[in-house]
Amino acid sequence: MTFASLGIAAPVLRAVQDLGYSTPTAIQTQSIPAAIEGRDLLGCAQTGTGKTAAFAIPIIHRLIGKHRPVAAGSARRGQERDRSGSVRGLVLAPTRELAAQINDCFKRYGKHSGLKSTVIFGGVNQNPQTRDLQRGVDIIVATPGRLLDLIAQGFVDLRRIETFVLDEADHMLDMGFLPDVRRIIAKLPQQRQTLMFSATMPAEIAALSKQILIDPVRIQIDPQRPAAERVEQSLYHVAQKTKPALLAHLLRSRPADSTIVFTRTKHGANAVVRKLEAIGIRAEAIHGNKSQSARQRALDAFKSGELKVLIATDIAARGIDISGIGQVINFDLPQVAETYVHRIGRTGRAGRSGMATSFCGPHEGELLEAIERLLRKRIPAGRDQPPATVLSEADRQAEREARQAEDGRRGSGRGGRSTRTGQAGGASANASRKRPEHMRAKKAKTPSKASLVEAMLIRKGRAKPKPKPSHFVDPSPCLQP
């Protein structure tokens, strides 16, 4: 099977061949002919299988015959605004990085087609995006939040969308974007083609697919092999405090490899960068607290090979599509087992081999068990672990005691159970609840602004006091003889 045999239009085929591609992947082989025919699709495939080309190529193919280029003299602002309704294709992606990379793919595959695409995401000035929209685009790749903003401002009209793609649907769910996605879908025309792709298929995503897809072609790649086949996996049991030393050892033993290190938190990513740079290993972090320009600079340096070590949180787990990543290191195990698959999918792409190394602390045993249940196998132990980083029983006990102490502090801070009284809130709270009503402090009533003004006028002699209520009996007459 070759791309030429899939029946794609000549300009698209030419662009694909310019990129050096000749043989489509499994999901491309199954998706492209059905999408060209106009069928709805539901694709479930692991990360790194070529999903982007599976929907980008047929969208470009279908839009080529309907494209109306902008006239040479239509650069005036009035005519630019008239082009805001020219959008025919819409792709939703969960992260800025993924949206930008999908748009790059549209530009590469469509470079001979005459079609125009743009990318829309938050965290940057919207003016360049709105200028593109006013000039007219055929395809929009967007994250949900910024797209809704521009729709509300009148810059985007979705009433003429012909093909809608929901990419990484399960990640949309993880990040809480489904309400925004539903609002966007409600603005699309009923008569459209819908393509939905997801690495996993949780119940909420399966339910959404039934609502938005009509008689879809179902494509599932490697359902029994959730982890990348070409990735060599290994596991190290290590104390949290010695993870940085083990990380440094692995990076120095494989200096030529481009490496992504995943941490659980933004603070943790910054801490790992500081510790590596303190021992002379250059690294940069990308996460939600970084500006878009800083994240893009780090990604560009990583893509070019100038930067060898990239520290990332899971916001970037599916937003990085870079060939040639030699290894992935899970500094912290992910909270959700499926995220492990997305992480290690950054390596072992395009037929290449890769390595995925995971660190497991004493408190991460349950997370490891969930991952191995998903994989249906045990992750083999890593080799050549430095003796100073080998997990000892003393390390296990110390981390257990530290976690118990931390849990105790959190519990007492939230008014938890008191170890002395065995009752919620402790002895003092219990005594307060039993205190008689007349002994409890009463909250002073705050006087109103009107009453304060009235009191001031009375003091200055500009107003007379109001008479007492009729039910009030003045005792002074009773005291008179």
VOPAGU-2260 file (C-alpha; in pm, 1 decimal, decimal comma):
REM VOPAGU-2260
SITE   aa  ch    i         X         Y         Z
SITE  MET   A    0       0,0       0,0       0,0
SITE  THR   A    1     129,4     343,8     -98,9
SITE  PHE   A    2     -10,4     696,0     -69,0
SITE  ALA   A    3     -53,1     699,1    -446,6
SITE  SER   A    4    -295,3     404,6    -419,3
SITE  LEU   A    5    -521,0     587,2    -169,1
SITE  GLY   A    6    -673,0     807,5    -438,8
SITE  ILE   A    7    -566,9    1141,5    -291,8
SITE  ALA   A    8    -555,7    1451,7    -512,1
SITE  ALA   A    9    -238,9    1522,2    -708,3
SITE  PRO   A   10    -139,6    1840,3    -517,0
SITE  VAL   A   11    -166,4    1655,5    -185,0
SITE  LEU   A   12      20,1    1351,0    -313,3
SITE  ARG   A   13     295,4    1575,7    -443,7
SITE  ALA   A   14     333,8    1741,0    -101,0
SITE  VAL   A   15     343,0    1403,6      74,4
SITE  GLN   A   16     610,5    1279,5    -164,9
SITE  ASP   A   17     809,5    1600,3    -113,1
SITE  LEU   A   18     821,8    1508,7     256,0
SITE  GLY   A   19     965,9    1168,0     170,5
SITE  TYR   A   20     660,2     964,8     269,7
SITE  SER   A   21     561,4     670,3      52,3
SITE  THR   A   22     393,9     410,6     276,0
SITE  PRO   A   23      98,0     511,1     496,3
SITE  THR   A   24      60,0     384,3     851,6
SITE  ALA   A   25    -220,6     148,8     952,3
SITE  ILE   A   26    -454,2     423,3    1069,2
SITE  GLN   A   27    -382,6     630,2     757,4
SITE  THR   A   28    -455,5     332,2     531,9
SITE  GLN   A   29    -795,0     278,5     697,0
SITE  SER   A   30    -893,6     641,1     758,9
SITE  ILE   A   31    -800,5     830,4     441,8
SITE  PRO   A   32   -1021,9     644,8     188,0
SITE  ALA   A   33   -1326,3     655,2     419,6
SITE  ALA   A   34   -1275,3    1024,5     500,8
SITE  ILE   A   35   -1234,1    1109,3     131,4
SITE  GLU   A   36   -1574,9     949,0      72,4
SITE  GLY   A   37   -1724,9    1180,8     334,9
SITE  ARG   A   38   -1786,8     918,3     605,3
SITE  ASP   A   39   -1774,8    1001,6     975,2
SITE  LEU   A   40   -1483,3     837,9    1158,9
SITE  LEU   A   41   -1411,6     717,3    1511,2
SITE  GLY   A   42   -1041,0     641,2    1541,4
SITE  CYS   A   43    -887,6     485,7    1851,3
SITE  ALA   A   44    -512,7     449,7    1818,2
SITE  GLN   A   45    -209,7     486,7    2037,5
SITE  THR   A   46       3,3     799,4    2026,6
SITE  GLY   A   47     254,3     820,0    1741,6
SITE  THR   A   48      59,4     622,6    1481,0
SITE  GLY   A   49      12,7     908,9    1234,1
SITE  LYS   A   50    -334,3    1032,0    1331,6
SITE  THR   A   51    -271,9    1389,5    1215,5
SITE  ALA   A   52    -207,8    1290,5     853,8
SITE  ALA   A   53    -506,0    1053,8     873,3
SITE  PHE   A   54    -741,1    1352,3     894,8
SITE  ALA   A   55    -534,2    1636,6     743,3
SITE  ILE   A   56    -479,4    1469,4     405,7
SITE  PRO   A   57    -847,8    1390,8     333,2
SITE  ILE   A   58    -961,8    1735,9     452,5
SITE  ILE   A   59    -724,8    1906,3     209,5
SITE  HIS   A   60    -829,0    1664,0     -66,7
SITE  ARG   A   61   -1200,0    1742,1     -16,4
SITE  LEU   A   62   -1155,3    2119,4       4,4
SITE  ILE   A   63    -928,5    2164,7    -297,8
SITE  GLY   A   64   -1213,4    2161,6    -552,8
SITE  LYS   A   65   -1417,2    2408,2    -344,7
SITE  HIS   A   66   -1139,9    2659,6    -276,8
SITE  ARG   A   67   -1196,5    3019,6    -389,4
SITE  PRO   A   68    -868,8    3213,1    -374,4
SITE  VAL   A   69    -871,0    3571,9    -249,0
SITE  ALA   A   70    -853,1    3820,1    -536,3
SITE  ALA   A   71    -536,6    4022,4    -577,2
SITE  GLY   A   72    -707,5    4351,3    -494,4
SITE  SER   A   73    -899,6    4226,6    -191,4
SITE  ALA   A   74    -653,0    4335,8      72,7
SITE  ARG   A   75    -873,4    4626,2     176,7
SITE  ARG   A   76   -1011,4    4592,7     527,1
SITE  GLY   A   77   -1377,1    4583,5     427,2
SITE  GLN   A   78   -1322,9    4288,4     196,1
SITE  GLU   A   79   -1106,2    4111,8     453,6
SITE  ARG   A   80   -1392,7    4112,5     702,6
SITE  ASP   A   81   -1621,2    3954,7     443,0
SITE  ARG   A   82   -1388,4    3651,4     441,4
SITE  SER   A   83   -1453,9    3562,8     808,2
SITE  GLY   A   84   -1721,1    3315,1     699,5
SITE  SER   A   85   -1495,9    3128,7     456,2
SITE  VAL   A   86   -1391,1    2860,7     705,9
SITE  ARG   A   87   -1467,8    2509,1     580,3
SITE  GLY   A   88   -1260,5    2290,8     813,7
SITE  LEU   A   89   -1225,0    2302,5    1192,9
SITE  VAL   A   90    -989,7    2100,0    1411,5
SITE  LEU   A   91   -1007,5    2117,7    1792,1
SITE  ALA   A   92    -698,9    2021,3    1993,8
SITE  PRO   A   93    -649,3    2029,4    2371,9
SITE  THR   A   94    -312,4    2208,0    2394,6
SITE  ARG   A   95    -139,3    2500,8    2230,8
SITE  GLU   A   96     159,6    2291,6    2126,9
SITE  LEU   A   97     -54,3    2025,0    1963,8
SITE  ALA   A   98    -266,8    2284,4    1783,0
SITE  ALA   A   99      45,2    2455,7    1645,7
SITE  GLN   A  100     189,5    2126,5    1524,2
SITE  ILE   A  101    -135,4    2020,7    1356,6
SITE  ASN   A  102    -142,5    2354,2    1174,2
SITE  ASP   A  103     217,5    2297,7    1060,9
SITE  CYS   A  104     106,2    1963,0     916,4
SITE  PHE   A  105    -177,5    2130,0     724,4
SITE  LYS   A  106      68,5    2379,8     580,6
SITE  ARG   A  107     311,1    2103,9     473,9
SITE  TYR   A  108      47,9    1873,6     322,2
SITE  GLY   A  109    -139,4    2163,6     162,0
SITE  LYS   A  110     150,9    2367,8      26,9
SITE  HIS   A  111      51,5    2296,1    -336,8
SITE  SER   A  112    -324,0    2321,7    -277,5
SITE  GLY   A  113    -375,4    2696,9    -243,4
SITE  LEU   A  114    -564,7    2644,6      82,7
SITE  LYS   A  115    -496,3    2861,9     385,2
SITE  SER   A  116    -496,3    2752,9     747,5
SITE  THR   A  117    -436,7    2928,5    1076,2
SITE  VAL   A  118    -397,0    2830,9    1439,8
SITE  ILE   A  119    -589,0    2985,4    1729,7
SITE  PHE   A  120    -496,8    2945,0    2096,1
SITE  GLY   A  121    -482,3    3151,6    2412,7
SITE  GLY   A  122    -187,1    3287,3    2605,9
SITE  VAL   A  123     -80,1    3517,1    2320,4
SITE  ASN   A  124    -206,1    3841,0    2164,6
SITE  GLN   A  125    -510,9    3769,1    1949,5
SITE  ASN   A  126    -443,2    4040,4    1689,2
SITE  PRO   A  127    -228,9    3827,3    1453,2
SITE  GLN   A  128    -495,7    3555,5    1471,1
SITE  THR   A  129    -780,7    3793,7    1394,4
SITE  ARG   A  130    -586,2    3944,5    1102,4
SITE  ASP   A  131    -553,6    3596,3     949,5
SITE  LEU   A  132    -924,3    3538,5     998,0
SITE  GLN   A  133   -1013,8    3870,3     832,7
SITE  ARG   A  134    -795,5    3791,4     533,0
SITE  GLY   A  135    -977,7    3459,6     498,4
SITE  VAL   A  136    -878,8    3103,8     587,0
SITE  ASP   A  137   -1011,0    2767,4     480,4
SITE  ILE   A  138    -906,5    2566,2     787,6
SITE  ILE   A  139    -885,8    2662,1    1154,6
SITE  VAL   A  140    -693,2    2460,5    1412,5
SITE  ALA   A  141    -785,7    2580,9    1760,4
SITE  THR   A  142    -801,2    2520,3    2131,3
SITE  PRO   A  143   -1157,1    2553,0    2266,9
SITE  GLY   A  144   -1123,5    2857,4    2495,7
SITE  ARG   A  145    -973,7    3107,3    2252,3
SITE  LEU   A  146   -1201,8    2987,0    1972,5
SITE  LEU   A  147   -1510,1    3061,8    2184,2
SITE  ASP   A  148   -1367,4    3406,7    2264,7
SITE  LEU   A  149   -1324,5    3491,8    1896,8
SITE  ILE   A  150   -1668,0    3355,2    1810,1
SITE  ALA   A  151   -1818,8    3582,4    2075,6
SITE  GLN   A  152   -1630,8    3879,3    1925,3
SITE  GLY   A  153   -1763,4    3801,7    1577,9
SITE  PHE   A  154   -1432,0    3701,9    1420,3
SITE  VAL   A  155   -1527,6    3336,7    1351,6
SITE  ASP   A  156   -1839,0    3204,4    1181,1
SITE  LEU   A  157   -1878,2    2825,4    1194,5
SITE  ARG   A  158   -2204,0    2800,2     997,0
SITE  ARG   A  159   -2026,0    2683,9     679,2
SITE  ILE   A  160   -1801,4    2416,9     832,5
SITE  GLU   A  161   -1793,5    2103,5     616,6
SITE  THR   A  162   -1552,2    1887,4     818,5
SITE  PHE   A  163   -1505,6    1896,6    1195,2
SITE  VAL   A  164   -1224,4    1709,5    1372,7
SITE  LEU   A  165   -1210,1    1646,1    1747,1
SITE  ASP   A  166    -853,3    1533,3    1816,0
SITE  GLU   A  167    -727,2    1380,4    2141,9
SITE  ALA   A  168   -1083,2    1364,8    2273,2
SITE  ASP   A  169    -985,7    1182,3    2591,7
SITE  HIS   A  170    -731,4    1452,1    2672,9
SITE  MET   A  171   -1007,5    1711,5    2627,8
SITE  LEU   A  172   -1196,8    1519,1    2895,7
SITE  ASP   A  173    -893,8    1505,4    3126,7
SITE  MET   A  174    -844,8    1882,0    3102,0
SITE  GLY   A  175   -1210,8    1965,6    3161,8
SITE  PHE   A  176   -1273,9    2102,5    2810,6
SITE  LEU   A  177   -1580,5    1895,2    2720,2
SITE  PRO   A  178   -1833,3    2170,7    2815,4
SITE  ASP   A  179   -1653,0    2412,5    2580,0
SITE  VAL   A  180   -1637,9    2145,0    2311,2
SITE  ARG   A  181   -2013,7    2092,0    2337,8
SITE  ARG   A  182   -2075,0    2466,6    2305,1
SITE  ILE   A  183   -1865,5    2474,5    1987,5
SITE  ILE   A  184   -2040,3    2168,9    1840,8
SITE  ALA   A  185   -2374,9    2340,3    1898,9
SITE  LYS   A  186   -2263,1    2619,6    1663,0
SITE  LEU   A  187   -2175,1    2382,1    1376,5
SITE  PRO   A  188   -2414,5    2298,3    1092,3
SITE  GLN   A  189   -2604,6    1971,0    1124,1
SITE  GLN   A  190   -2492,1    1862,4     776,5
SITE  ARG   A  191   -2120,1    1806,3     819,5
SITE  GLN   A  192   -1853,1    1538,0     831,7
SITE  THR   A  193   -1716,0    1462,1    1178,3
SITE  LEU   A  194   -1387,7    1284,9    1251,2
SITE  MET   A  195   -1309,8    1194,4    1611,1
SITE  PHE   A  196    -974,6    1059,3    1731,1
SITE  SER   A  197    -872,7     946,2    2076,9
SITE  ALA   A  198    -590,3     740,0    2221,8
SITE  THR   A  199    -827,5     582,6    2476,8
SITE  MET   A  200   -1203,6     551,2    2492,4
SITE  PRO   A  201   -1344,5     627,2    2840,7
SITE  ALA   A  202   -1720,4     609,9    2891,9
SITE  GLU   A  203   -1776,0     987,1    2857,3
SITE  ILE   A  204   -1598,9     996,6    2521,0
SITE  ALA   A  205   -1786,4     692,2    2396,0
SITE  ALA   A  206   -2113,4     866,4    2488,3
SITE  LEU   A  207   -2007,2    1186,4    2309,0
SITE  SER   A  208   -1918,2     988,5    1995,9
SITE  LYS   A  209   -2271,8     848,2    1980,3
SITE  GLN   A  210   -2411,0    1200,8    1994,8
SITE  ILE   A  211   -2198,6    1363,6    1724,6
SITE  LEU   A  212   -2115,8    1080,4    1479,6
SITE  ILE   A  213   -2352,8     933,2    1222,3
SITE  ASP   A  214   -2288,1     572,6    1116,5
SITE  PRO   A  215   -1911,4     616,1    1166,6
SITE  VAL   A  216   -1634,5     398,5    1032,2
SITE  ARG   A  217   -1467,8     257,1    1344,3
SITE  ILE   A  218   -1092,4     220,0    1339,3
SITE  GLN   A  219    -894,7      70,2    1623,8
SITE  ILE   A  220    -522,0      13,4    1595,3
SITE  ASP   A  221    -344,2    -237,0    1821,3
SITE  PRO   A  222    -620,0    -266,3    2081,3
SITE  GLN   A  223    -429,0    -533,8    2269,1
SITE  ARG   A  224     -98,9    -343,7    2270,6
SITE  PRO   A  225    -157,3     -10,4    2448,2
SITE  ALA   A  226     214,2      72,3    2477,9
SITE  ALA   A  227     439,2     150,9    2183,3
SITE  GLU   A  228     586,0    -173,6    2051,2
SITE  ARG   A  229     927,3     -32,8    1976,5
SITE  VAL   A  230     980,5     123,7    2319,0
SITE  GLU   A  231    1210,1     -56,4    2561,3
SITE  GLN   A  232    1068,3      -0,4    2910,2
SITE  SER   A  233    1250,4     -20,6    3243,2
SITE  LEU   A  234    1175,2      58,4    3606,8
SITE  TYR   A  235    1385,3     179,9    3900,3
SITE  HIS   A  236    1267,2     171,9    4260,9
SITE  VAL   A  237    1418,1     481,9    4417,6
SITE  ALA   A  238    1360,7     718,2    4710,5
SITE  GLN   A  239    1219,2    1058,3    4621,8
SITE  LYS   A  240    1527,7    1234,8    4754,7
SITE  THR   A  241    1764,8    1033,9    4531,5
SITE  LYS   A  242    1563,8    1064,3    4209,3
SITE  PRO   A  243    1769,6    1366,0    4090,3
SITE  ALA   A  244    2096,4    1168,6    4131,1
SITE  LEU   A  245    1956,9     872,9    3935,3
SITE  LEU   A  246    1828,0    1108,2    3665,6
SITE  ALA   A  247    2170,0    1270,5    3630,4
SITE  HIS   A  248    2332,6     925,3    3604,2
SITE  LEU   A  249    2098,1     816,3    3322,9
SITE  LEU   A  250    2138,6    1142,6    3130,3
SITE  ARG   A  251    2518,9    1121,4    3149,3
SITE  SER   A  252    2518,2     756,8    3041,2
SITE  ARG   A  253    2315,5     845,9    2727,3
SITE  PRO   A  254    2442,4    1193,7    2634,9
SITE  ALA   A  255    2354,0    1173,2    2264,9
SITE  ASP   A  256    1984,2    1106,6    2319,0
SITE  SER   A  257    1719,7    1376,1    2319,7
SITE  THR   A  258    1528,8    1318,4    2643,0
SITE  ILE   A  259    1190,1    1425,9    2776,8
SITE  VAL   A  260    1155,4    1404,9    3155,3
SITE  PHE   A  261     800,5    1405,9    3290,9
SITE  THR   A  262     714,6    1538,7    3635,4
SITE  ARG   A  263     378,7    1546,5    3809,6
SITE  THR   A  264     373,2    1917,5    3897,3
SITE  LYS   A  265     491,5    2251,0    3759,3
SITE  HIS   A  266     690,2    2316,8    4077,5
SITE  GLY   A  267     852,8    1975,8    4041,5
SITE  ALA   A  268     953,7    2051,3    3682,1
SITE  ASN   A  269    1122,1    2375,5    3785,4
SITE  ALA   A  270    1298,2    2200,7    4074,8
SITE  VAL   A  271    1438,9    1931,8    3844,2
SITE  VAL   A  272    1571,3    2199,5    3605,7
SITE  ARG   A  273    1748,4    2377,7    3892,8
SITE  LYS   A  274    1907,2    2056,6    4021,8
SITE  LEU   A  275    2030,6    1951,7    3679,0
SITE  GLU   A  276    2174,3    2292,8    3597,0
SITE  ALA   A  277    2352,3    2294,8    3935,2
SITE  ILE   A  278    2555,8    1993,9    3818,7
SITE  GLY   A  279    2617,1    2126,2    3467,8
SITE  ILE   A  280    2335,0    1958,6    3271,1
SITE  ARG   A  281    2136,0    2207,9    3065,4
SITE  ALA   A  282    1759,5    2161,6    3076,8
SITE  GLU   A  283    1447,8    2370,4    3026,8
SITE  ALA   A  284    1091,7    2321,8    3149,1
SITE  ILE   A  285     759,1    2360,7    2971,9
SITE  HIS   A  286     433,5    2372,9    3166,2
SITE  GLY   A  287     119,3    2578,7    3209,6
SITE  ASN   A  288     285,1    2857,6    3408,6
SITE  LYS   A  289     533,3    2931,6    3128,8
SITE  SER   A  290     440,2    3191,2    2869,9
SITE  GLN   A  291     364,5    3065,3    2522,0
SITE  SER   A  292     677,9    3234,5    2384,5
SITE  ALA   A  293     897,6    3066,5    2647,7
SITE  ARG   A  294     742,4    2727,9    2578,3
SITE  GLN   A  295     787,1    2771,6    2205,6
SITE  ARG   A  296    1151,6    2874,8    2244,2
SITE  ALA   A  297    1219,6    2564,9    2452,4
SITE  LEU   A  298    1044,8    2340,8    2198,1
SITE  ASP   A  299    1230,7    2499,0    1906,4
SITE  ALA   A  300    1564,7    2447,2    2082,2
SITE  PHE   A  301    1467,5    2086,3    2156,7
SITE  LYS   A  302    1361,1    2020,0    1796,8
SITE  SER   A  303    1683,2    2165,5    1656,6
SITE  GLY   A  304    1899,5    1955,2    1889,0
SITE  GLU   A  305    2041,4    2259,1    2065,4
SITE  LEU   A  306    1864,7    2144,8    2383,7
SITE  LYS   A  307    1896,4    1777,6    2480,0
SITE  VAL   A  308    1683,5    1763,6    2796,3
SITE  LEU   A  309    1325,9    1890,8    2818,6
SITE  ILE   A  310    1135,4    1875,1    3148,4
SITE  ALA   A  311     758,1    1864,7    3099,5
SITE  THR   A  312     433,1    1820,4    3285,6
SITE  ASP   A  313     150,2    1619,9    3133,9
SITE  ILE   A  314      11,9    1926,8    2956,5
SITE  ALA   A  315     284,4    1854,0    2698,6
SITE  ALA   A  316     246,4    1475,2    2698,7
SITE  ARG   A  317      39,0    1481,8    2380,6
SITE  GLY   A  318     145,7    1819,9    2250,1
SITE  ILE   A  319     492,9    1720,7    2135,2
SITE  ASP   A  320     534,7    1557,2    1796,0
SITE  ILE   A  321     909,8    1546,9    1743,8
SITE  SER   A  322    1084,6    1264,1    1566,2
SITE  GLY   A  323    1413,0    1134,5    1700,2
SITE  ILE   A  324    1340,3    1150,8    2075,5
SITE  GLY   A  325    1569,5     884,3    2215,3
SITE  GLN   A  326    1420,7     835,4    2559,0
SITE  VAL   A  327    1143,3     934,9    2794,8
SITE  ILE   A  328    1199,3     937,2    3171,4
SITE  ASN   A  329     907,4     938,0    3412,9
SITE  PHE   A  330    1058,3    1122,7    3708,4
SITE  ASP   A  331     716,4    1086,6    3875,0
SITE  LEU   A  332     466,4     818,5    3782,3
SITE  PRO   A  333     142,3     963,8    3641,3
SITE  GLN   A  334    -175,4     962,9    3848,6
SITE  VAL   A  335    -373,4     807,9    3560,3
SITE  ALA   A  336    -241,6     486,9    3405,9
SITE  GLU   A  337    -341,7     584,3    3050,4
SITE  THR   A  338    -119,1     891,6    3077,3
SITE  TYR   A  339     180,1     656,8    3097,0
SITE  VAL   A  340      99,3     539,8    2742,6
SITE  HIS   A  341      81,0     898,2    2616,6
SITE  ARG   A  342     411,8     983,3    2780,8
SITE  ILE   A  343     614,5     695,9    2642,0
SITE  GLY   A  344     452,4     751,7    2303,0
SITE  ARG   A  345     682,8    1052,1    2259,9
SITE  THR   A  346     964,1     808,9    2171,2
SITE  GLY   A  347     980,2     511,3    1935,1
SITE  ARG   A  348     807,0     698,5    1651,7
SITE  ALA   A  349     813,5     651,3    1276,8
SITE  GLY   A  350     956,9     301,7    1300,1
SITE  ARG   A  351    1243,5     401,4    1528,3
SITE  SER   A  352    1326,1     237,8    1860,7
SITE  GLY   A  353    1308,8     424,7    2188,7
SITE  MET   A  354    1353,3     389,1    2563,3
SITE  ALA   A  355    1113,4     466,3    2847,6
SITE  THR   A  356    1247,0     469,8    3203,6
SITE  SER   A  357    1028,8     514,5    3510,6
SITE  PHE   A  358    1116,2     601,4    3870,8
SITE  CYS   A  359     892,6     452,4    4138,7
SITE  GLY   A  360     909,9     590,5    4492,3
SITE  PRO   A  361     781,6     404,3    4800,8
SITE  HIS   A  362     453,4     601,2    4785,8
SITE  GLU   A  363     391,8     527,9    4415,4
SITE  GLY   A  364     328,4     153,3    4440,7
SITE  GLU   A  365     -43,6     178,5    4364,6
SITE  LEU   A  366      25,4     392,9    4057,9
SITE  LEU   A  367     271,5     131,3    3931,5
SITE  GLU   A  368      19,9    -148,9    3982,6
SITE  ALA   A  369    -240,6      40,3    3776,7
SITE  ILE   A  370       8,1      96,2    3492,4
SITE  GLU   A  371     111,7    -269,6    3483,4
SITE  ARG   A  372    -253,3    -379,5    3481,3
SITE  LEU   A  373    -308,3    -158,4    3176,9
SITE  LEU   A  374       1,9    -294,8    3004,6
SITE  ARG   A  375     -86,7    -652,4    3106,0
SITE  LYS   A  376     272,2    -715,3    3199,9
SITE  ARG   A  377     533,6    -616,8    3455,2
SITE  ILE   A  378     785,0    -348,1    3364,1
SITE  PRO   A  379    1134,8    -501,0    3388,1
SITE  ALA   A  380    1380,0    -364,2    3641,9
SITE  GLY   A  381    1645,5    -124,5    3516,6
SITE  ARG   A  382    2010,9    -220,8    3509,5
SITE  ASP   A  383    2327,0     -59,1    3649,1
SITE  GLN   A  384    2150,9     145,2    3915,7
SITE  PRO   A  385    2405,6     343,7    4120,7
SITE  PRO   A  386    2429,2     192,0    4472,3
SITE  ALA   A  387    2365,1     531,4    4636,2
SITE  THR   A  388    2021,6     546,4    4472,7
SITE  VAL   A  389    1907,1     193,4    4553,3
SITE  LEU   A  390    1596,5     204,2    4769,3
SITE  SER   A  391    1662,5      74,7    5121,7
SITE  GLU   A  392    1417,8     -27,3    5392,5
SITE  ALA   A  393    1525,2     278,2    5590,5
SITE  ASP   A  394    1425,8     496,3    5293,1
SITE  ARG   A  395    1087,2     325,7    5274,7
SITE  GLN   A  396    1026,3     378,8    5646,9
SITE  ALA   A  397    1139,9     742,6    5635,1
SITE  GLU   A  398     904,8     822,9    5346,4
SITE  ARG   A  399     614,7     644,7    5516,9
SITE  GLU   A  400     670,5     847,3    5835,7
SITE  ALA   A  401     702,9    1170,1    5637,6
SITE  ARG   A  402     375,2    1103,2    5456,1
SITE  GLN   A  403     196,1    1014,1    5780,5
SITE  ALA   A  404     319,7    1337,7    5937,9
SITE  GLU   A  405     208,0    1535,1    5634,0
SITE  ASP   A  406    -134,1    1369,3    5640,7
SITE  GLY   A  407    -161,3    1454,6    6010,0
SITE  ARG   A  408     -81,3    1821,2    5948,4
SITE  ARG   A  409    -336,9    1838,4    5668,8
SITE  GLY   A  410    -600,6    1671,2    5884,0
SITE  SER   A  411    -551,6    1903,9    6179,9
SITE  GLY   A  412    -544,9    2205,3    5950,1
SITE  ARG   A  413    -888,4    2111,8    5816,8
SITE  GLY   A  414   -1038,8    2060,6    6162,6
SITE  GLY   A  415    -990,0    1685,1    6138,4
SITE  ARG   A  416   -1015,8    1425,5    6410,2
SITE  SER   A  417    -823,7    1494,7    6726,6
SITE  THR   A  418    -600,5    1214,4    6844,5
SITE  ARG   A  419    -661,0    1317,0    7208,5
SITE  THR   A  420   -1040,5    1328,4    7209,3
SITE  GLY   A  421   -1110,8    1099,5    6913,4
SITE  GLN   A  422   -1381,5    1341,5    6803,5
SITE  ALA   A  423   -1405,4    1568,3    6502,8
SITE  GLY   A  424   -1256,5    1909,2    6561,6
SITE  GLY   A  425   -1083,2    1818,8    6893,0
SITE  ALA   A  426   -1172,0    1910,2    7254,8
SITE  SER   A  427   -1192,9    2285,1    7208,4
SITE  ALA   A  428   -1440,8    2260,5    6921,8
SITE  ASN   A  429   -1644,2    2007,3    7118,1
SITE  ALA   A  430   -1658,0    2234,5    7421,6
SITE  SER   A  431   -1765,2    2527,2    7206,2
SITE  ARG   A  432   -2059,2    2329,2    7073,4
SITE  LYS   A  433   -2176,6    2244,0    7429,9
SITE  ARG   A  434   -2146,8    2601,6    7561,1
SITE  PRO   A  435   -2486,6    2750,6    7664,2
SITE  GLU   A  436   -2646,3    2992,6    7421,1
SITE  HIS   A  437   -2619,3    3297,1    7650,7
SITE  MET   A  438   -2244,3    3239,2    7695,5
SITE  ARG   A  439   -2165,8    3231,6    7324,0
SITE  ALA   A  440   -2028,2    3545,8    7168,1
SITE  LYS   A  441   -2284,1    3731,9    6963,3
SITE  LYS   A  442   -2179,9    3892,8    6641,9
SITE  ALA   A  443   -2221,8    4271,4    6653,9
SITE  LYS   A  444   -2470,3    4409,8    6406,4
SITE  THR   A  445   -2309,0    4643,9    6159,2
SITE  PRO   A  446   -2503,0    4973,8    6138,3
SITE  SER   A  447   -2634,5    5073,2    5799,0
SITE  LYS   A  448   -2508,1    5376,7    5611,2
SITE  ALA   A  449   -2847,8    5548,5    5650,9
SITE  SER   A  450   -2843,5    5504,8    6028,8
SITE  LEU   A  451   -2493,2    5649,7    6050,7
SITE  VAL   A  452   -2596,6    5958,2    5849,3
SITE  GLU   A  453   -2903,5    6002,8    6069,5
SITE  ALA   A  454   -2695,4    5986,2    6388,7
SITE  MET   A  455   -2454,9    6249,8    6252,6
SITE  LEU   A  456   -2742,4    6490,1    6169,2
SITE  ILE   A  457   -2892,1    6445,7    6517,8
SITE  ARG   A  458   -2557,5    6530,0    6678,6
SITE  LYS   A  459   -2534,8    6848,7    6469,0
SITE  GLY   A  460   -2891,3    6948,2    6557,1
SITE  ARG   A  461   -3015,8    6918,6    6200,7
SITE  ALA   A  462   -3262,0    6638,8    6277,1
SITE  LYS   A  463   -3475,8    6518,4    6565,2
SITE  PRO   A  464   -3458,6    6167,8    6707,5
SITE  LYS   A  465   -3734,4    5939,0    6592,2
SITE  PRO   A  466   -3998,9    5855,6    6856,0
SITE  LYS   A  467   -3972,2    5524,6    7033,4
SITE  PRO   A  468   -4184,5    5237,9    6899,5
SITE  SER   A  469   -4539,1    5229,3    7034,2
SITE  HIS   A  470   -4480,4    4907,2    7225,9
SITE  PHE   A  471   -4202,2    5070,2    7428,0
SITE  VAL   A  472   -4309,9    5201,4    7771,6
SITE  ASP   A  473   -4104,3    5488,1    7910,8
SITE  PRO   A  474   -4058,5    5415,1    8283,7
SITE  SER   A  475   -3989,2    5780,6    8376,4
SITE  PRO   A  476   -4357,3    5880,6    8440,5
SITE  CYS   A  477   -4388,3    5599,9    8691,8
SITE  LEU   A  478   -4105,3    5748,8    8894,3
SITE  GLN   A  479   -4265,0    6091,8    8923,4
SITE  PRO   A  480   -4447,9    6171,3    9250,9
